[in-house]
Amino acid sequence: MAKTNIVSRRELEEWLDDAPREWSQAIAVRTALRFFPLAFDQELSRRDRELHSNLTRAACRACLVSSVASRYPSVESAAAASRAFADGNVAATNAYRTAAFRTSVAAAKVNRAAAAAHAASYAARAAASGAHAAAIAAANAADAAARAIQFGPTDVWKAVQADCRQLRDGTSPKMLLADGIWSKQPAWWGQAQTKADRLLGQEHAGSGIWAQWYRGRISGSAFEFADFDDDRDREFASRVVAQTDDWWSNWPKVNSAIANWVKELSGPTASGVDYFISYADEEEKMAREVASVIEDLGHTYVVQYRDFPRRNLVTAINDGLASARTLVSLYSKAYVRSKRCQVEWNHYFTLDPSSEERRIVPFLLEPTDLKPLMRQIVYCDLAGLGLTERRAKIREWLEWKPPTISRDWVSEVVQRTLSPQIEETEDGRFDAVPDPYFDQAEFPCDLSAALTELRMLLDVIREDAMNLPRIMRSAVMRYDQEIGEVGADFAWGGLDRLVSIISDTLEGLDTRELPDGLEPTIRQFLEAHAKAMTALKDAGSRMRDLSSIPVDIQQAPGERLRTFVDKINEFFEELSKSGKTTARLEEHIKEMIDEGRDLAAEFFSGKVAERPDSAVRRYILSAGGLSLGALNILGASASISTTPMGQKLLMQAQELVDMFFRFIPM
């Protein structure tokens, strides 16, 4: 049982053979969930519609029923899991046979889809079986997944090894099932997930409910759907396991029924509290301080040190998540390492992934290398503050409400917050300048130390820069150039955007492609940049305003984003021909055009999942800010706007601004 270096079906079966049945069930379910998106990777023709429908239905059914049956074991759930196994086994076997008559590429895709459905069916088998049979089924699920992902089977066994280590070290199967399915997502998975999400959303049979369900499973929601509590989750489970094969065979009816159940069972609880305070055990002192501010404001809260001691921890956490509307998370290095904190955070992120409802209010206690999704939500930086200033900040962020969205307010925020900005020089030209407020340092000693560390790490990274992906290499070299030229006076807001490009690319990259030691060096660089950002004056409040601007990412893909980028290029080329731009602005615009075209190309190639929505959102707001700045300068300058060329530029700038606002739902 001590060994967890498992790399084959036989080794996993032997490791689980003397373990509790629940261990096998948890590993089988999590394996099936990881490879669920591959069930949609098929080359389809008209005659394949039934094959596609059967594989999709069988994979969805087996994953859901195995998840439900593993959490709520009973005679009824075991019977439902057995039926799901039989259904999935038939669908996968038929797909394997059909694949033999296809081209090699098409056959490989169908085989991957069938293997993913087979892994899901084995998870159902594990949920329906005794200890020994469950171990065999879990091993078969992992083996099917390894066959499904032949271009990277080590990803399967690394994930299985991580699950085994958690179980061996004391994590309960129920807690493991409520954990995010990947500690580090492989690049192929993001692409497969994007394809599956898009296909489910486009299905005419109403299968979009499965995309919603799977998003919760990815992030480790404690329940089948994020708005459920314990009672509602059990009620949903009882309805699922009661259904017959005839019911599951009518796919549109199944999707409609599940969507209606979710709508019926979701919603606010009858009696709830305002906040759930989420913190690592090492940060209890700060949790007590935050709790006292919440009490002063007259709000209610759930917190571990007060509410959990005499209760089963898992049950207490589930009850707290179900009763509290908002999560107050206290970020620290210990918080990022804590599995329990990640479960709590993931639950609320699933409820509000766009942050529009402000279901997560984070506070940063110390410079920390946050996980990618955590970086998407703006936090309040408490590092280095005294008690009085710290309590005032906590109160301000808890009480803050986003303003009403208007065109004037959006214009003011993007121009006030984003860096660099456009400014007219004394000789009447357009130049890119740092934000005079965002880029001021409050703690010069801390900033100086961070700069020293940054320069040392950049020297190391630069030695291997040619081995980096092109867009990451470009961002690293630009960052290095800015620090080398102007040191502590550079545009920190602009550098933060470059760092986001580096971080997003790293998370979507198979790090085995990097030279030895380069990945940890890049991560140390990201942490050093975080320290520098901590030393800046009140960056969080300005970024909070920026994050309150809604951006409709669905309006961005493909042609619309590419058209926007082309119009930006056309406008600034005309501005450059008129002799109205500086070399610094032209260089910045070139980088922006390249980044925008890369983003648009990724949408068309299906690689956009390698970077999160925040990358697209950040780009659109930055481009909009430059467009608004250019329009304002043109409109205010009579010497430009009254000329024929100026009139043409003014019309182009207005068109750019109008295109930008089409991305902003108001």
C-alpha positions as CSV (number, residue, x, y, z in Angstrom):
1,M,0.0,0.0,0.0
2,A,3.0,2.4,0.6
3,K,4.0,2.3,-3.1
4,T,2.2,4.8,-5.3
5,N,4.5,4.8,-8.4
6,I,1.8,3.1,-10.4
7,V,2.2,2.9,-14.2
8,S,0.0,0.0,-15.3
9,R,-3.4,-1.6,-15.0
10,R,-2.0,-4.6,-13.1
11,E,-0.2,-2.4,-10.6
12,L,-3.3,-0.3,-9.9
13,E,-5.4,-3.4,-9.4
14,E,-2.9,-4.9,-6.9
15,W,-2.6,-1.6,-5.0
16,L,-6.4,-1.4,-4.6
17,D,-7.1,-5.0,-4.0
18,D,-6.8,-4.8,-0.2
19,A,-8.1,-1.2,0.0
20,P,-11.7,-0.1,0.9
21,R,-14.1,-0.3,-2.0
22,E,-14.7,3.5,-1.8
23,W,-11.0,4.1,-2.8
24,S,-11.5,2.2,-6.1
25,Q,-14.8,4.0,-6.7
26,A,-13.2,7.4,-6.2
27,I,-10.3,6.7,-8.5
28,A,-12.5,5.2,-11.2
29,V,-14.9,8.2,-11.1
30,R,-12.1,10.8,-11.2
31,T,-10.4,8.9,-14.1
32,A,-13.6,8.9,-16.1
33,L,-14.2,12.6,-15.5
34,R,-10.7,13.5,-16.7
35,F,-11.2,11.8,-20.0
36,F,-14.9,12.5,-20.5
37,P,-14.3,15.3,-23.1
38,L,-12.6,12.7,-25.4
39,A,-15.9,11.0,-25.9
40,F,-16.8,13.9,-28.2
41,D,-13.6,13.6,-30.4
42,Q,-15.2,11.9,-33.5
43,E,-15.0,12.2,-37.2
44,L,-18.7,12.3,-38.2
45,S,-20.5,11.7,-41.4
46,R,-24.3,11.6,-41.9
47,R,-24.4,7.8,-41.3
48,D,-22.5,8.3,-38.0
49,R,-25.2,10.3,-36.2
50,E,-26.5,7.4,-34.3
51,L,-23.0,6.3,-33.3
52,H,-22.2,9.8,-32.1
53,S,-25.5,10.1,-30.1
54,N,-25.0,6.7,-28.5
55,L,-21.4,7.4,-27.4
56,T,-22.3,10.9,-26.1
57,R,-25.4,9.6,-24.2
58,A,-23.5,6.6,-22.8
59,A,-20.5,8.6,-21.6
60,C,-22.8,11.3,-19.9
61,R,-25.0,8.7,-18.3
62,A,-22.1,6.6,-17.0
63,C,-20.2,9.6,-15.6
64,L,-23.2,11.0,-13.8
65,V,-24.5,7.8,-12.4
66,S,-21.1,6.6,-11.2
67,S,-20.6,10.0,-9.5
68,V,-23.9,9.8,-7.8
69,A,-23.6,6.2,-6.8
70,S,-20.1,6.6,-5.3
71,R,-21.3,9.5,-3.1
72,Y,-24.6,7.9,-2.1
73,P,-24.2,4.1,-2.1
74,S,-27.4,2.1,-1.9
75,V,-29.1,-0.9,-3.6
76,E,-30.9,1.4,-6.0
77,S,-27.8,3.4,-7.0
78,A,-25.8,0.2,-7.5
79,A,-28.5,-1.2,-9.8
80,A,-28.5,2.1,-11.7
81,A,-24.7,2.0,-12.1
82,S,-24.9,-1.6,-13.4
83,R,-27.4,-0.5,-16.1
84,A,-25.1,2.4,-17.0
85,F,-22.1,0.1,-17.3
86,A,-24.0,-2.2,-19.7
87,D,-25.2,0.7,-21.8
88,G,-21.7,2.2,-22.0
89,N,-20.0,-1.1,-22.8
90,V,-22.3,-1.7,-25.8
91,A,-21.9,1.8,-27.2
92,A,-18.1,1.7,-26.8
93,T,-17.8,-1.8,-28.4
94,N,-19.9,-0.8,-31.4
95,A,-17.8,2.3,-31.9
96,Y,-14.5,0.2,-31.8
97,R,-15.9,-2.1,-34.5
98,T,-17.0,0.8,-36.7
99,A,-13.7,2.5,-36.4
100,A,-12.0,-0.4,-38.2
101,F,-13.6,0.7,-41.5
102,R,-12.4,4.3,-41.4
103,T,-9.3,6.2,-42.4
104,S,-6.4,6.0,-39.9
105,V,-7.0,9.5,-38.6
106,A,-10.8,9.1,-38.3
107,A,-10.3,5.6,-36.7
108,A,-8.0,7.0,-34.1
109,K,-10.5,9.7,-33.1
110,V,-13.4,7.3,-32.8
111,N,-11.2,4.9,-30.8
112,R,-10.3,7.7,-28.4
113,A,-14.0,8.6,-28.0
114,A,-14.9,5.0,-27.5
115,A,-12.1,4.5,-24.9
116,A,-13.3,7.5,-23.0
117,A,-16.8,6.2,-22.9
118,H,-15.4,2.8,-21.8
119,A,-13.6,4.5,-18.9
120,A,-16.9,6.0,-17.9
121,S,-18.7,2.7,-18.0
122,Y,-16.0,1.0,-15.9
123,A,-16.5,3.8,-13.3
124,A,-20.1,2.8,-13.2
125,R,-19.1,-0.8,-12.8
126,A,-16.8,0.2,-9.8
127,A,-19.7,2.1,-8.2
128,A,-21.9,-1.0,-8.4
129,S,-19.3,-3.6,-7.2
130,G,-17.8,-5.0,-4.1
131,A,-14.2,-4.3,-3.1
132,H,-12.4,-6.8,-5.3
133,A,-14.5,-6.2,-8.4
134,A,-14.4,-2.4,-7.9
135,A,-10.5,-2.6,-7.9
136,I,-10.6,-4.4,-11.2
137,A,-13.1,-1.9,-12.6
138,A,-11.0,1.0,-11.5
139,A,-7.9,-0.5,-13.1
140,N,-9.8,-1.1,-16.3
141,A,-11.0,2.5,-16.3
142,A,-7.4,3.8,-16.0
143,D,-6.3,1.4,-18.7
144,A,-9.1,2.5,-21.1
145,A,-8.1,6.1,-20.4
146,A,-4.4,5.4,-21.2
147,R,-5.5,3.9,-24.5
148,A,-7.7,6.9,-25.2
149,I,-4.8,9.2,-24.7
150,Q,-2.0,7.3,-26.5
151,F,-0.2,10.5,-27.3
152,G,0.3,11.1,-23.5
153,P,-0.5,8.0,-21.4
154,T,1.8,9.3,-18.6
155,D,-0.8,12.0,-17.9
156,V,-3.2,9.2,-16.9
157,W,-0.8,7.4,-14.5
158,K,0.5,10.6,-13.0
159,A,-3.1,11.7,-12.1
160,V,-3.9,8.2,-10.7
161,Q,-0.7,8.3,-8.7
162,A,-1.7,11.7,-7.2
163,D,-5.1,10.3,-6.2
164,C,-3.5,7.2,-4.6
165,R,-1.1,9.4,-2.6
166,Q,-4.0,11.5,-1.3
167,L,-6.0,8.4,-0.2
168,R,-2.9,6.8,1.4
169,D,-2.1,10.1,3.3
170,G,-5.6,10.3,4.8
171,T,-7.8,12.2,2.4
172,S,-11.3,10.6,2.5
173,P,-12.8,9.3,-0.7
174,K,-15.7,11.8,-0.4
175,M,-13.2,14.7,0.0
176,L,-11.2,13.4,-3.0
177,L,-14.4,13.4,-5.1
178,A,-14.9,17.0,-4.2
179,D,-11.4,18.0,-5.4
180,G,-10.5,19.5,-8.8
181,I,-9.9,16.7,-11.2
182,W,-6.4,18.0,-12.3
183,S,-3.7,19.4,-10.2
184,K,-2.1,20.5,-13.4
185,Q,-4.1,20.3,-16.6
186,P,-2.3,18.8,-19.6
187,A,-2.4,20.9,-22.9
188,W,-4.4,18.2,-24.8
189,W,-7.1,18.3,-22.2
190,G,-7.9,22.0,-22.6
191,Q,-8.3,21.5,-26.4
192,A,-10.6,18.5,-25.9
193,Q,-12.6,20.3,-23.2
194,T,-13.2,23.3,-25.4
195,K,-14.4,21.1,-28.3
196,A,-16.7,19.1,-25.9
197,D,-18.1,22.3,-24.3
198,R,-18.7,23.8,-27.7
199,L,-20.4,20.7,-29.1
200,L,-22.6,20.3,-26.1
201,G,-23.7,23.9,-26.3
202,Q,-24.6,23.6,-30.0
203,E,-26.6,20.4,-29.7
204,H,-30.2,20.8,-30.6
205,A,-31.2,18.2,-28.0
206,G,-30.6,20.6,-25.2
207,S,-27.4,18.9,-24.0
208,G,-25.9,22.2,-22.7
209,I,-26.9,21.2,-19.2
210,W,-24.0,18.6,-19.4
211,A,-21.5,21.4,-20.1
212,Q,-22.8,23.1,-16.9
213,W,-22.5,19.9,-15.0
214,Y,-19.0,19.1,-16.2
215,R,-17.7,22.6,-15.3
216,G,-18.6,21.8,-11.7
217,R,-16.9,18.4,-11.8
218,I,-13.7,20.0,-13.3
219,S,-13.4,22.5,-10.4
220,G,-14.4,20.0,-7.7
221,S,-17.8,21.3,-6.7
222,A,-19.1,19.5,-3.6
223,F,-22.4,18.7,-5.4
224,E,-23.5,17.6,-8.8
225,F,-24.6,21.2,-9.5
226,A,-23.1,24.2,-7.8
227,D,-26.4,25.7,-6.4
228,F,-27.3,22.5,-4.6
229,D,-26.9,21.9,-0.9
230,D,-26.8,18.4,0.8
231,D,-30.6,17.9,0.7
232,R,-31.0,19.0,-2.9
233,D,-28.0,17.0,-4.0
234,R,-29.5,13.9,-2.4
235,E,-32.9,14.6,-4.0
236,F,-31.2,15.0,-7.4
237,A,-29.3,11.7,-6.9
238,S,-32.5,9.8,-6.0
239,R,-34.2,11.0,-9.2
240,V,-31.2,10.0,-11.4
241,V,-30.8,6.5,-10.0
242,A,-34.6,5.8,-10.4
243,Q,-34.5,6.1,-14.2
244,T,-34.8,3.1,-16.5
245,D,-33.0,2.3,-19.8
246,D,-36.1,3.4,-21.7
247,W,-35.9,6.9,-20.1
248,W,-32.2,7.2,-20.9
249,S,-32.8,6.2,-24.5
250,N,-34.7,9.4,-25.2
251,W,-31.8,11.9,-25.2
252,P,-33.8,15.2,-25.7
253,K,-36.2,14.1,-22.9
254,V,-33.3,13.3,-20.6
255,N,-31.6,16.7,-21.1
256,S,-34.9,18.5,-20.6
257,A,-35.7,16.6,-17.5
258,I,-32.3,17.2,-15.9
259,A,-32.4,20.9,-16.8
260,N,-35.8,21.2,-15.1
261,W,-34.6,19.3,-12.0
262,V,-31.6,21.6,-11.7
263,K,-33.8,24.7,-12.0
264,E,-36.3,23.4,-9.5
265,L,-33.7,22.4,-6.9
266,S,-31.4,25.4,-7.3
267,G,-31.6,28.8,-5.7
268,P,-30.9,30.4,-2.4
269,T,-31.4,28.4,0.8
270,A,-34.2,29.3,3.2
271,S,-31.9,30.3,6.0
272,G,-28.3,31.4,5.1
273,V,-25.4,33.5,6.2
274,D,-23.6,36.3,4.4
275,Y,-20.0,35.0,4.3
276,F,-17.9,31.7,4.4
277,I,-14.4,32.6,5.7
278,S,-11.9,30.3,3.9
279,Y,-8.4,30.2,5.3
280,A,-5.4,27.8,5.8
281,D,-4.9,26.7,9.4
282,E,-1.7,28.8,9.7
283,E,-3.8,32.0,9.1
284,E,-6.3,31.6,11.9
285,K,-5.3,34.9,13.5
286,M,-6.1,36.8,10.3
287,A,-9.4,34.9,10.0
288,R,-10.4,36.1,13.4
289,E,-9.5,39.7,12.4
290,V,-11.6,39.5,9.3
291,A,-14.5,37.9,11.3
292,S,-14.4,40.8,13.7
293,V,-14.7,43.3,10.8
294,I,-17.7,41.4,9.4
295,E,-19.3,41.5,12.9
296,D,-18.8,45.2,13.1
297,L,-20.6,45.6,9.8
298,G,-23.6,43.6,11.1
299,H,-23.1,40.6,8.8
300,T,-23.2,36.9,9.5
301,Y,-20.5,34.3,8.7
302,V,-19.4,30.7,8.9
303,V,-15.8,30.0,10.0
304,Q,-13.9,26.9,10.8
305,Y,-12.4,27.8,14.2
306,R,-15.8,28.7,15.6
307,D,-18.3,26.5,13.8
308,F,-16.5,23.2,12.9
309,P,-14.6,21.8,15.9
310,R,-17.2,19.4,17.2
311,R,-18.5,18.2,13.8
312,N,-17.4,16.0,11.0
313,L,-15.2,18.3,8.9
314,V,-16.6,17.3,5.5
315,T,-20.2,17.6,6.6
316,A,-19.5,21.0,8.2
317,I,-17.8,22.3,5.1
318,N,-20.6,21.2,2.9
319,D,-23.2,22.8,5.2
320,G,-21.2,26.0,5.3
321,L,-20.9,26.1,1.5
322,A,-24.6,25.5,1.1
323,S,-25.6,28.3,3.5
324,A,-23.2,31.1,2.7
325,R,-23.7,33.3,-0.3
326,T,-20.1,34.7,-0.5
327,L,-16.6,33.3,0.1
328,V,-14.1,35.5,1.9
329,S,-10.8,33.8,1.0
330,L,-7.4,34.6,2.7
331,Y,-4.7,34.0,0.1
332,S,-1.3,32.8,1.3
333,K,1.3,30.2,0.3
334,A,-0.4,27.8,2.8
335,Y,-3.8,28.6,1.2
336,V,-2.7,27.6,-2.3
337,R,-1.2,24.4,-0.9
338,S,-4.3,23.5,1.1
339,K,-6.6,20.9,-0.6
340,R,-9.5,21.9,1.7
341,C,-9.2,25.6,0.8
342,Q,-9.1,24.7,-2.9
343,V,-12.4,22.7,-2.5
344,E,-14.0,25.7,-0.8
345,W,-12.7,28.1,-3.4
346,N,-13.6,25.9,-6.4
347,H,-17.2,25.6,-5.2
348,Y,-17.8,29.4,-5.3
349,F,-15.8,29.8,-8.6
350,T,-18.2,27.3,-10.2
351,L,-21.1,29.4,-9.0
352,D,-19.7,32.6,-10.5
353,P,-16.8,32.0,-12.9
354,S,-17.1,35.5,-14.5
355,S,-17.1,37.2,-11.1
356,E,-20.2,39.2,-12.1
357,E,-22.0,38.3,-8.9
358,R,-18.9,38.8,-6.7
359,R,-19.3,35.5,-5.0
360,I,-15.6,35.5,-4.0
361,V,-13.9,38.4,-2.1
362,P,-10.2,37.5,-1.8
363,F,-7.6,39.1,0.4
364,L,-3.9,38.6,-0.2
365,L,-1.9,38.2,3.0
366,E,1.6,37.8,1.5
367,P,3.2,37.7,-2.0
368,T,2.0,34.3,-3.4
369,D,2.2,32.5,-6.7
370,L,-1.6,32.1,-7.1
371,K,-3.1,29.4,-9.4
372,P,-4.3,30.6,-12.8
373,L,-8.0,30.7,-12.0
374,M,-7.4,32.5,-8.8
375,R,-5.5,35.2,-10.6
376,Q,-8.6,36.0,-12.7
377,I,-10.4,37.4,-9.6
378,V,-9.1,40.7,-8.3
379,Y,-7.9,40.6,-4.7
380,C,-7.3,43.2,-2.0
381,D,-3.6,43.3,-1.1
382,L,-3.2,43.4,2.7
383,A,0.6,42.6,2.7
384,G,2.7,45.2,4.7
385,L,-0.3,47.1,6.1
386,G,-0.7,48.1,9.7
387,L,-3.7,47.0,11.8
388,T,-5.7,50.2,11.3
389,E,-5.1,50.5,7.6
390,R,-5.7,46.8,7.2
391,R,-9.1,46.8,8.9
392,A,-10.1,49.8,6.9
393,K,-9.2,48.0,3.7
394,I,-11.1,44.9,4.7
395,R,-14.2,47.0,5.5
396,E,-13.9,48.8,2.2
397,W,-13.7,45.7,0.1
398,L,-16.5,43.9,1.9
399,E,-18.9,46.9,1.5
400,W,-17.9,47.8,-2.1
401,K,-20.6,47.4,-4.8
402,P,-20.0,47.6,-8.5
403,P,-21.4,50.8,-10.1
404,T,-24.0,50.9,-12.8
405,I,-22.4,50.1,-16.2
406,S,-22.5,53.0,-18.6
407,R,-20.5,54.0,-21.7
408,D,-19.0,57.0,-19.9
409,W,-18.0,54.9,-16.8
410,V,-16.4,52.2,-19.0
411,S,-14.5,54.9,-20.9
412,E,-13.2,56.5,-17.8
413,V,-12.1,53.3,-16.1
414,V,-10.2,51.8,-19.1
415,Q,-8.4,55.0,-19.7
416,R,-7.6,55.7,-16.0
417,T,-6.5,52.1,-15.2
418,L,-4.8,50.6,-18.2
419,S,-1.2,51.1,-18.9
420,P,0.4,52.3,-21.1
421,Q,-1.9,55.1,-22.2
422,I,-1.9,57.4,-25.2
423,E,-0.8,61.0,-24.6
424,E,-0.1,63.9,-27.0
425,T,3.5,65.2,-26.9
426,E,4.5,68.8,-27.0
427,D,5.2,68.6,-30.7
428,G,1.7,67.2,-31.4
429,R,2.5,63.5,-31.8
430,F,0.9,60.4,-30.2
431,D,3.0,58.6,-27.6
432,A,2.6,55.6,-25.2
433,V,3.1,56.6,-21.6
434,P,2.9,54.9,-18.2
435,D,-0.1,55.4,-16.0
436,P,1.0,58.2,-13.6
437,Y,-0.9,56.7,-10.7
438,F,-0.9,52.9,-11.3
439,D,2.8,52.9,-11.8
440,Q,3.9,54.7,-8.6
441,A,5.6,52.6,-6.0
442,E,4.6,53.1,-2.3
443,F,7.3,50.8,-0.8
444,P,10.5,51.6,-2.7
445,C,12.7,49.3,-0.6
446,D,10.4,46.3,-1.3
447,L,10.3,47.3,-4.9
448,S,14.0,47.6,-5.2
449,A,14.5,44.1,-3.7
450,A,11.9,42.6,-6.1
451,L,13.6,44.3,-9.1
452,T,17.0,42.8,-8.1
453,E,15.4,39.4,-8.0
454,L,13.6,39.9,-11.3
455,R,16.8,40.9,-13.1
456,M,18.6,37.8,-11.8
457,L,15.8,35.5,-12.9
458,L,15.5,37.2,-16.3
459,D,19.2,36.7,-17.0
460,V,18.7,32.9,-16.4
461,I,15.5,32.7,-18.6
462,R,17.1,34.8,-21.4
463,E,19.8,32.1,-21.8
464,D,17.2,29.6,-22.9
465,A,14.7,32.1,-24.5
466,M,14.9,30.5,-27.9
467,N,13.4,27.3,-26.4
468,L,10.2,29.2,-25.3
469,P,7.0,29.3,-27.3
470,R,7.0,32.4,-29.6
471,I,4.4,34.5,-27.7
472,M,6.0,33.7,-24.3
473,R,9.5,34.5,-25.7
474,S,8.2,37.8,-27.0
475,A,6.6,38.7,-23.7
476,V,9.8,37.8,-21.7
477,M,12.1,39.8,-24.0
478,R,9.8,42.8,-23.9
479,Y,9.6,42.6,-20.1
480,D,13.4,42.4,-19.9
481,Q,13.7,45.4,-22.3
482,E,11.4,47.6,-20.2
483,I,13.3,46.8,-17.0
484,G,16.7,47.4,-18.6
485,E,15.7,50.7,-20.1
486,V,13.8,52.4,-17.4
487,G,14.1,50.3,-14.2
488,A,11.6,51.2,-11.4
489,D,9.9,53.8,-13.5
490,F,8.4,51.5,-16.1
491,A,4.7,50.9,-16.8
492,W,3.8,48.3,-14.2
493,G,0.3,47.9,-15.5
494,G,1.7,47.0,-19.0
495,L,4.2,44.6,-17.5
496,D,1.5,42.9,-15.5
497,R,-0.2,42.2,-18.8
498,L,3.0,40.7,-20.2
499,V,3.3,38.5,-17.1
500,S,-0.2,37.3,-17.7
501,I,0.7,36.2,-21.2
502,I,3.7,34.3,-19.8
503,S,1.7,32.7,-17.1
504,D,-1.3,31.7,-19.3
505,T,1.1,30.2,-21.9
506,L,3.0,28.3,-19.3
507,E,-0.2,26.8,-17.8
508,G,-1.3,25.6,-21.3
509,L,2.1,24.2,-22.1
510,D,3.5,20.6,-21.8
511,T,6.4,21.6,-19.6
512,R,8.3,18.5,-20.6
513,E,9.1,20.5,-23.8
514,L,11.1,23.0,-21.8
515,P,14.8,22.6,-20.9
516,D,15.5,21.2,-17.4
517,G,15.0,23.8,-14.7
518,L,13.4,26.4,-16.9
519,E,9.8,25.8,-15.7
520,P,10.6,26.4,-12.0
521,T,12.7,29.4,-12.9
522,I,9.8,30.9,-14.8
523,R,7.5,30.3,-11.8
524,Q,10.1,32.0,-9.5
525,F,10.0,34.9,-11.9
526,L,6.2,35.1,-11.7
527,E,6.4,35.1,-7.9
528,A,9.0,37.9,-8.0
529,H,6.8,40.0,-10.2
530,A,3.9,39.4,-7.7
531,K,6.2,40.8,-5.0
532,A,6.8,43.9,-7.1
533,M,3.1,44.3,-7.7
534,T,2.5,44.1,-3.9
535,A,4.9,47.1,-3.5
536,L,2.7,49.3,-5.7
537,K,0.3,51.8,-4.4
538,D,-3.3,50.6,-4.2
539,A,-3.2,48.6,-7.5
540,G,-6.1,46.4,-6.3
541,S,-8.8,49.0,-6.2
542,R,-8.1,50.2,-9.7
543,M,-8.0,46.6,-11.0
544,R,-11.3,45.9,-9.2
545,D,-12.9,48.7,-11.2
546,L,-11.5,47.3,-14.4
547,S,-12.7,43.8,-13.5
548,S,-16.2,45.2,-13.0
549,I,-16.5,45.9,-16.7
550,P,-18.4,43.1,-18.3
551,V,-17.0,41.7,-21.6
552,D,-19.0,39.2,-23.7
553,I,-16.4,36.7,-24.6
554,Q,-18.9,35.0,-26.9
555,Q,-18.8,38.0,-29.1
556,A,-15.0,37.7,-29.5
557,P,-14.2,34.5,-31.3
558,G,-13.1,34.4,-34.9
559,E,-14.0,37.0,-37.4
560,R,-15.2,39.7,-35.0
561,L,-12.0,39.8,-33.0
562,R,-9.9,39.6,-36.2
563,T,-11.8,42.4,-37.8
564,F,-11.3,44.5,-34.6
565,V,-7.5,43.9,-34.7
566,D,-7.3,44.7,-38.5
567,K,-9.2,48.0,-37.9
568,I,-6.7,48.9,-35.1
569,N,-3.8,48.1,-37.5
570,E,-5.4,50.2,-40.3
571,F,-6.0,53.2,-38.0
572,F,-2.5,53.3,-36.5
573,E,-0.9,52.8,-39.9
574,E,-2.8,55.9,-41.2
575,L,-1.7,57.7,-38.0
576,S,1.9,56.7,-38.6
577,K,1.8,57.8,-42.2
578,S,0.7,61.3,-41.1
579,G,3.8,61.5,-38.9
580,K,1.8,61.7,-35.7
581,T,3.3,58.7,-33.8
582,T,6.5,58.1,-31.8
583,A,8.6,55.0,-32.2
584,R,7.6,53.8,-28.7
585,L,3.9,53.9,-29.6
586,E,4.5,52.1,-32.9
587,E,6.4,49.3,-31.2
588,H,3.7,48.9,-28.6
589,I,1.0,48.8,-31.4
590,K,2.9,46.2,-33.3
591,E,3.0,43.9,-30.3
592,M,-0.7,44.5,-29.7
593,I,-1.5,43.6,-33.3
594,D,0.6,40.4,-33.1
595,E,-1.1,39.4,-29.9
596,G,-4.6,40.0,-31.3
597,R,-3.9,38.1,-34.4
598,D,-2.5,35.2,-32.4
599,L,-5.7,35.2,-30.3
600,A,-8.0,35.2,-33.3
601,A,-6.0,32.4,-35.0
602,E,-6.3,30.3,-31.8
603,F,-10.1,30.6,-32.0
604,F,-10.1,29.3,-35.5
605,S,-7.6,26.5,-34.8
606,G,-9.4,25.3,-31.6
607,K,-6.3,26.2,-29.4
608,V,-8.0,29.0,-27.5
609,A,-8.4,26.8,-24.5
610,E,-4.6,27.1,-24.0
611,R,-5.3,30.5,-22.6
612,P,-8.3,31.4,-20.4
613,D,-11.0,33.9,-21.2
614,S,-9.2,36.4,-19.0
615,A,-6.5,36.7,-21.8
616,V,-9.1,37.7,-24.4
617,R,-10.9,40.0,-21.9
618,R,-7.6,41.7,-21.0
619,Y,-6.7,42.2,-24.7
620,I,-10.1,43.7,-25.6
621,L,-10.0,46.2,-22.7
622,S,-6.4,47.2,-23.5
623,A,-7.2,47.7,-27.2
624,G,-10.4,49.6,-26.2
625,G,-8.4,51.9,-23.9
626,L,-6.0,52.8,-26.7
627,S,-8.8,53.4,-29.1
628,L,-10.6,55.7,-26.6
629,G,-7.4,57.6,-25.9
630,A,-6.7,58.2,-29.6
631,L,-10.3,59.4,-30.2
632,N,-10.1,61.8,-27.3
633,I,-6.8,63.3,-28.5
634,L,-8.1,63.7,-32.1
635,G,-11.3,65.3,-30.9
636,A,-9.5,67.8,-28.7
637,S,-6.9,68.8,-31.2
638,A,-8.3,71.4,-33.6
639,S,-5.0,71.4,-35.6
640,I,-5.6,67.7,-36.5
641,S,-9.4,67.2,-36.6
642,T,-10.0,70.2,-39.0
643,T,-7.7,68.7,-41.7
644,P,-9.0,66.1,-44.3
645,M,-6.6,63.6,-42.9
646,G,-7.7,64.4,-39.4
647,Q,-11.3,64.0,-40.3
648,K,-10.6,60.5,-41.7
649,L,-8.6,59.5,-38.6
650,L,-11.4,60.8,-36.4
651,M,-14.0,58.7,-38.2
652,Q,-11.7,55.6,-38.0
653,A,-11.1,56.2,-34.3
654,Q,-14.9,56.5,-33.7
655,E,-15.5,53.3,-35.6
656,L,-12.8,51.5,-33.4
657,V,-14.5,52.7,-30.2
658,D,-17.9,51.6,-31.4
659,M,-16.5,48.2,-32.3
660,F,-15.0,48.0,-28.8
661,F,-18.3,48.7,-27.1
662,R,-20.0,45.9,-29.0
663,F,-18.0,43.6,-26.7
664,I,-19.4,45.3,-23.6
665,P,-23.0,44.2,-22.7
666,M,-24.9,47.2,-21.3
